[in-house]
Amino acid sequence: MLTGQYFNTWGSPDPILYAGLASGFSPNSNGWIGEIAYIPFVNSFSPGWPWFNARIGLQYVWYDKFDGTSVGAKANNTLFLYAWLAM
């Protein structure tokens, strides 16, 4: 499974709440999320069928703007490898 998503988070500037940000006290962020996932038991029975299932995936988040600025936004890009098991 391959998915993609655009995200845009915004809010009012607040010098007290966002005092630690060097970007002008703004929570505004936007970018893209891409994910590829594999569900091994879609077409076959799992070892503990029907009580067990799994999902393995790789997700990448890249920012065009982070905390109100595009300067240095790419430094917050994230790669996330995961495995979910459900019973």
CNS distance restraints for C-alpha pairs under 8 A (distance, minus, plus):
assign (resid   1 and name CA) (resid  36 and name CA) 5.66 0.50 0.50
assign (resid   1 and name CA) (resid  37 and name CA) 5.12 0.50 0.50
assign (resid   1 and name CA) (resid  38 and name CA) 6.30 0.50 0.50
assign (resid   2 and name CA) (resid  34 and name CA) 7.67 0.50 0.50
assign (resid   2 and name CA) (resid  35 and name CA) 5.82 0.50 0.50
assign (resid   2 and name CA) (resid  36 and name CA) 4.56 0.50 0.50
assign (resid   2 and name CA) (resid  37 and name CA) 6.51 0.50 0.50
assign (resid   3 and name CA) (resid  34 and name CA) 5.88 0.50 0.50
assign (resid   3 and name CA) (resid  35 and name CA) 5.26 0.50 0.50
assign (resid   3 and name CA) (resid  36 and name CA) 6.50 0.50 0.50
assign (resid   4 and name CA) (resid  32 and name CA) 7.24 0.50 0.50
assign (resid   4 and name CA) (resid  33 and name CA) 5.58 0.50 0.50
assign (resid   4 and name CA) (resid  34 and name CA) 4.46 0.50 0.50
assign (resid   4 and name CA) (resid  35 and name CA) 6.34 0.50 0.50
assign (resid   5 and name CA) (resid  32 and name CA) 5.68 0.50 0.50
assign (resid   5 and name CA) (resid  33 and name CA) 5.14 0.50 0.50
assign (resid   5 and name CA) (resid  34 and name CA) 6.59 0.50 0.50
assign (resid   6 and name CA) (resid  30 and name CA) 7.54 0.50 0.50
assign (resid   6 and name CA) (resid  31 and name CA) 5.90 0.50 0.50
assign (resid   6 and name CA) (resid  32 and name CA) 4.53 0.50 0.50
assign (resid   6 and name CA) (resid  33 and name CA) 6.40 0.50 0.50
assign (resid   7 and name CA) (resid  30 and name CA) 5.39 0.50 0.50
assign (resid   7 and name CA) (resid  31 and name CA) 5.61 0.50 0.50
assign (resid   7 and name CA) (resid  32 and name CA) 6.11 0.50 0.50
assign (resid   7 and name CA) (resid  33 and name CA) 7.68 0.50 0.50
assign (resid   8 and name CA) (resid  28 and name CA) 7.54 0.50 0.50
assign (resid   8 and name CA) (resid  29 and name CA) 5.91 0.50 0.50
assign (resid   8 and name CA) (resid  30 and name CA) 4.25 0.50 0.50
assign (resid   8 and name CA) (resid  31 and name CA) 6.80 0.50 0.50
assign (resid   9 and name CA) (resid  27 and name CA) 7.35 0.50 0.50
assign (resid   9 and name CA) (resid  28 and name CA) 5.41 0.50 0.50
assign (resid   9 and name CA) (resid  29 and name CA) 5.13 0.50 0.50
assign (resid   9 and name CA) (resid  30 and name CA) 6.09 0.50 0.50
assign (resid  10 and name CA) (resid  27 and name CA) 5.99 0.50 0.50
assign (resid  10 and name CA) (resid  28 and name CA) 4.23 0.50 0.50
assign (resid  10 and name CA) (resid  29 and name CA) 6.51 0.50 0.50
assign (resid  11 and name CA) (resid  26 and name CA) 6.92 0.50 0.50
assign (resid  11 and name CA) (resid  27 and name CA) 5.80 0.50 0.50
assign (resid  11 and name CA) (resid  28 and name CA) 6.14 0.50 0.50
assign (resid  12 and name CA) (resid  26 and name CA) 6.59 0.50 0.50
assign (resid  12 and name CA) (resid  27 and name CA) 7.43 0.50 0.50
assign (resid  13 and name CA) (resid  18 and name CA) 7.65 0.50 0.50
assign (resid  13 and name CA) (resid  24 and name CA) 7.53 0.50 0.50
assign (resid  13 and name CA) (resid  25 and name CA) 5.24 0.50 0.50
assign (resid  13 and name CA) (resid  26 and name CA) 4.48 0.50 0.50
assign (resid  13 and name CA) (resid  27 and name CA) 7.03 0.50 0.50
assign (resid  14 and name CA) (resid  18 and name CA) 5.80 0.50 0.50
assign (resid  14 and name CA) (resid  19 and name CA) 7.65 0.50 0.50
assign (resid  14 and name CA) (resid  25 and name CA) 5.56 0.50 0.50
assign (resid  14 and name CA) (resid  26 and name CA) 6.70 0.50 0.50
assign (resid  15 and name CA) (resid  19 and name CA) 5.14 0.50 0.50
assign (resid  15 and name CA) (resid  24 and name CA) 7.89 0.50 0.50
assign (resid  15 and name CA) (resid  25 and name CA) 5.23 0.50 0.50
assign (resid  17 and name CA) (resid  25 and name CA) 7.81 0.50 0.50
assign (resid  18 and name CA) (resid  25 and name CA) 4.86 0.50 0.50
assign (resid  18 and name CA) (resid  26 and name CA) 6.69 0.50 0.50
assign (resid  18 and name CA) (resid  27 and name CA) 7.39 0.50 0.50
assign (resid  19 and name CA) (resid  25 and name CA) 6.05 0.50 0.50
assign (resid  20 and name CA) (resid  25 and name CA) 7.84 0.50 0.50
assign (resid  21 and name CA) (resid  25 and name CA) 5.83 0.50 0.50
assign (resid  21 and name CA) (resid  26 and name CA) 7.75 0.50 0.50
assign (resid  21 and name CA) (resid  67 and name CA) 7.11 0.50 0.50
assign (resid  23 and name CA) (resid  67 and name CA) 6.25 0.50 0.50
assign (resid  23 and name CA) (resid  68 and name CA) 5.57 0.50 0.50
assign (resid  23 and name CA) (resid  69 and name CA) 5.64 0.50 0.50
assign (resid  24 and name CA) (resid  68 and name CA) 6.88 0.50 0.50
assign (resid  25 and name CA) (resid  67 and name CA) 7.78 0.50 0.50
assign (resid  25 and name CA) (resid  68 and name CA) 7.48 0.50 0.50
assign (resid  26 and name CA) (resid  67 and name CA) 5.72 0.50 0.50
assign (resid  26 and name CA) (resid  68 and name CA) 4.93 0.50 0.50
assign (resid  27 and name CA) (resid  66 and name CA) 7.70 0.50 0.50
assign (resid  27 and name CA) (resid  67 and name CA) 4.62 0.50 0.50
assign (resid  27 and name CA) (resid  68 and name CA) 5.75 0.50 0.50
assign (resid  28 and name CA) (resid  65 and name CA) 7.27 0.50 0.50
assign (resid  28 and name CA) (resid  66 and name CA) 6.55 0.50 0.50
assign (resid  28 and name CA) (resid  67 and name CA) 5.12 0.50 0.50
assign (resid  28 and name CA) (resid  68 and name CA) 4.51 0.50 0.50
assign (resid  28 and name CA) (resid  69 and name CA) 7.80 0.50 0.50
assign (resid  29 and name CA) (resid  63 and name CA) 7.35 0.50 0.50
assign (resid  29 and name CA) (resid  64 and name CA) 7.55 0.50 0.50
assign (resid  29 and name CA) (resid  65 and name CA) 4.89 0.50 0.50
assign (resid  29 and name CA) (resid  66 and name CA) 4.41 0.50 0.50
assign (resid  29 and name CA) (resid  67 and name CA) 5.42 0.50 0.50
assign (resid  29 and name CA) (resid  68 and name CA) 6.05 0.50 0.50
assign (resid  29 and name CA) (resid  69 and name CA) 7.83 0.50 0.50
assign (resid  30 and name CA) (resid  63 and name CA) 5.86 0.50 0.50
assign (resid  30 and name CA) (resid  64 and name CA) 5.73 0.50 0.50
assign (resid  30 and name CA) (resid  65 and name CA) 5.19 0.50 0.50
assign (resid  30 and name CA) (resid  66 and name CA) 6.68 0.50 0.50
assign (resid  31 and name CA) (resid  61 and name CA) 7.35 0.50 0.50
assign (resid  31 and name CA) (resid  62 and name CA) 5.61 0.50 0.50
assign (resid  31 and name CA) (resid  63 and name CA) 4.17 0.50 0.50
assign (resid  31 and name CA) (resid  64 and name CA) 4.92 0.50 0.50
assign (resid  31 and name CA) (resid  65 and name CA) 6.72 0.50 0.50
assign (resid  32 and name CA) (resid  61 and name CA) 5.86 0.50 0.50
assign (resid  32 and name CA) (resid  62 and name CA) 5.45 0.50 0.50
assign (resid  32 and name CA) (resid  63 and name CA) 6.51 0.50 0.50
assign (resid  32 and name CA) (resid  64 and name CA) 7.99 0.50 0.50
assign (resid  33 and name CA) (resid  59 and name CA) 7.08 0.50 0.50
assign (resid  33 and name CA) (resid  60 and name CA) 5.76 0.50 0.50
assign (resid  33 and name CA) (resid  61 and name CA) 4.51 0.50 0.50
assign (resid  33 and name CA) (resid  62 and name CA) 6.52 0.50 0.50
assign (resid  34 and name CA) (resid  59 and name CA) 5.75 0.50 0.50
assign (resid  34 and name CA) (resid  60 and name CA) 5.32 0.50 0.50
assign (resid  34 and name CA) (resid  61 and name CA) 6.57 0.50 0.50
assign (resid  35 and name CA) (resid  57 and name CA) 7.03 0.50 0.50
assign (resid  35 and name CA) (resid  58 and name CA) 5.71 0.50 0.50
assign (resid  35 and name CA) (resid  59 and name CA) 4.25 0.50 0.50
assign (resid  35 and name CA) (resid  60 and name CA) 6.33 0.50 0.50
assign (resid  36 and name CA) (resid  57 and name CA) 5.62 0.50 0.50
assign (resid  36 and name CA) (resid  58 and name CA) 5.48 0.50 0.50
assign (resid  36 and name CA) (resid  59 and name CA) 6.53 0.50 0.50
assign (resid  37 and name CA) (resid  55 and name CA) 6.78 0.50 0.50
assign (resid  37 and name CA) (resid  56 and name CA) 5.63 0.50 0.50
assign (resid  37 and name CA) (resid  57 and name CA) 3.99 0.50 0.50
assign (resid  37 and name CA) (resid  58 and name CA) 6.37 0.50 0.50
assign (resid  38 and name CA) (resid  55 and name CA) 5.73 0.50 0.50
assign (resid  38 and name CA) (resid  56 and name CA) 5.24 0.50 0.50
assign (resid  38 and name CA) (resid  57 and name CA) 6.10 0.50 0.50
assign (resid  39 and name CA) (resid  53 and name CA) 7.98 0.50 0.50
assign (resid  39 and name CA) (resid  54 and name CA) 6.04 0.50 0.50
assign (resid  39 and name CA) (resid  55 and name CA) 4.60 0.50 0.50
assign (resid  39 and name CA) (resid  56 and name CA) 6.50 0.50 0.50
assign (resid  40 and name CA) (resid  54 and name CA) 6.69 0.50 0.50
assign (resid  40 and name CA) (resid  55 and name CA) 6.95 0.50 0.50
assign (resid  41 and name CA) (resid  45 and name CA) 5.89 0.50 0.50
assign (resid  41 and name CA) (resid  46 and name CA) 5.55 0.50 0.50
assign (resid  41 and name CA) (resid  53 and name CA) 6.67 0.50 0.50
assign (resid  41 and name CA) (resid  54 and name CA) 7.33 0.50 0.50
assign (resid  45 and name CA) (resid  49 and name CA) 5.61 0.50 0.50
assign (resid  45 and name CA) (resid  50 and name CA) 7.38 0.50 0.50
assign (resid  46 and name CA) (resid  50 and name CA) 7.14 0.50 0.50
assign (resid  46 and name CA) (resid  52 and name CA) 6.37 0.50 0.50
assign (resid  46 and name CA) (resid  53 and name CA) 6.61 0.50 0.50
assign (resid  47 and name CA) (resid  52 and name CA) 7.27 0.50 0.50
assign (resid  48 and name CA) (resid  52 and name CA) 5.13 0.50 0.50
assign (resid  49 and name CA) (resid  53 and name CA) 7.81 0.50 0.50
assign (resid  51 and name CA) (resid  86 and name CA) 7.73 0.50 0.50
assign (resid  51 and name CA) (resid  87 and name CA) 4.98 0.50 0.50
assign (resid  52 and name CA) (resid  85 and name CA) 7.36 0.50 0.50
assign (resid  52 and name CA) (resid  86 and name CA) 5.62 0.50 0.50
assign (resid  52 and name CA) (resid  87 and name CA) 4.50 0.50 0.50
assign (resid  53 and name CA) (resid  85 and name CA) 5.92 0.50 0.50
assign (resid  53 and name CA) (resid  86 and name CA) 5.19 0.50 0.50
assign (resid  53 and name CA) (resid  87 and name CA) 6.54 0.50 0.50
assign (resid  54 and name CA) (resid  83 and name CA) 7.17 0.50 0.50
assign (resid  54 and name CA) (resid  84 and name CA) 5.48 0.50 0.50
assign (resid  54 and name CA) (resid  85 and name CA) 4.49 0.50 0.50
assign (resid  54 and name CA) (resid  86 and name CA) 6.14 0.50 0.50
assign (resid  55 and name CA) (resid  83 and name CA) 5.72 0.50 0.50
assign (resid  55 and name CA) (resid  84 and name CA) 5.09 0.50 0.50
assign (resid  55 and name CA) (resid  85 and name CA) 6.66 0.50 0.50
assign (resid  56 and name CA) (resid  81 and name CA) 7.84 0.50 0.50
assign (resid  56 and name CA) (resid  82 and name CA) 5.82 0.50 0.50
assign (resid  56 and name CA) (resid  83 and name CA) 4.41 0.50 0.50
assign (resid  56 and name CA) (resid  84 and name CA) 6.38 0.50 0.50
assign (resid  57 and name CA) (resid  81 and name CA) 5.92 0.50 0.50
assign (resid  57 and name CA) (resid  82 and name CA) 5.42 0.50 0.50
assign (resid  57 and name CA) (resid  83 and name CA) 6.48 0.50 0.50
assign (resid  58 and name CA) (resid  79 and name CA) 7.32 0.50 0.50
assign (resid  58 and name CA) (resid  80 and name CA) 5.73 0.50 0.50
assign (resid  58 and name CA) (resid  81 and name CA) 4.56 0.50 0.50
assign (resid  58 and name CA) (resid  82 and name CA) 6.43 0.50 0.50
assign (resid  59 and name CA) (resid  79 and name CA) 5.85 0.50 0.50
assign (resid  59 and name CA) (resid  80 and name CA) 5.03 0.50 0.50
assign (resid  59 and name CA) (resid  81 and name CA) 6.43 0.50 0.50
assign (resid  60 and name CA) (resid  77 and name CA) 7.43 0.50 0.50
assign (resid  60 and name CA) (resid  78 and name CA) 5.69 0.50 0.50
assign (resid  60 and name CA) (resid  79 and name CA) 4.59 0.50 0.50
assign (resid  60 and name CA) (resid  80 and name CA) 6.28 0.50 0.50
assign (resid  61 and name CA) (resid  77 and name CA) 5.49 0.50 0.50
assign (resid  61 and name CA) (resid  78 and name CA) 5.14 0.50 0.50
assign (resid  61 and name CA) (resid  79 and name CA) 6.61 0.50 0.50
assign (resid  62 and name CA) (resid  74 and name CA) 6.58 0.50 0.50
assign (resid  62 and name CA) (resid  76 and name CA) 7.41 0.50 0.50
assign (resid  62 and name CA) (resid  77 and name CA) 4.57 0.50 0.50
assign (resid  62 and name CA) (resid  78 and name CA) 6.69 0.50 0.50
assign (resid  63 and name CA) (resid  73 and name CA) 5.67 0.50 0.50
assign (resid  63 and name CA) (resid  74 and name CA) 5.71 0.50 0.50
assign (resid  63 and name CA) (resid  76 and name CA) 6.94 0.50 0.50
assign (resid  63 and name CA) (resid  77 and name CA) 6.07 0.50 0.50
assign (resid  64 and name CA) (resid  70 and name CA) 5.92 0.50 0.50
assign (resid  64 and name CA) (resid  73 and name CA) 6.11 0.50 0.50
assign (resid  64 and name CA) (resid  74 and name CA) 6.99 0.50 0.50
assign (resid  65 and name CA) (resid  69 and name CA) 5.28 0.50 0.50
assign (resid  65 and name CA) (resid  70 and name CA) 4.25 0.50 0.50
assign (resid  65 and name CA) (resid  71 and name CA) 7.65 0.50 0.50
assign (resid  65 and name CA) (resid  73 and name CA) 5.41 0.50 0.50
assign (resid  66 and name CA) (resid  70 and name CA) 6.20 0.50 0.50
assign (resid  66 and name CA) (resid  72 and name CA) 7.95 0.50 0.50
assign (resid  66 and name CA) (resid  73 and name CA) 5.04 0.50 0.50
assign (resid  66 and name CA) (resid  76 and name CA) 7.62 0.50 0.50
assign (resid  69 and name CA) (resid  73 and name CA) 6.97 0.50 0.50
assign (resid  72 and name CA) (resid  76 and name CA) 7.76 0.50 0.50
assign (resid  73 and name CA) (resid  77 and name CA) 7.56 0.50 0.50
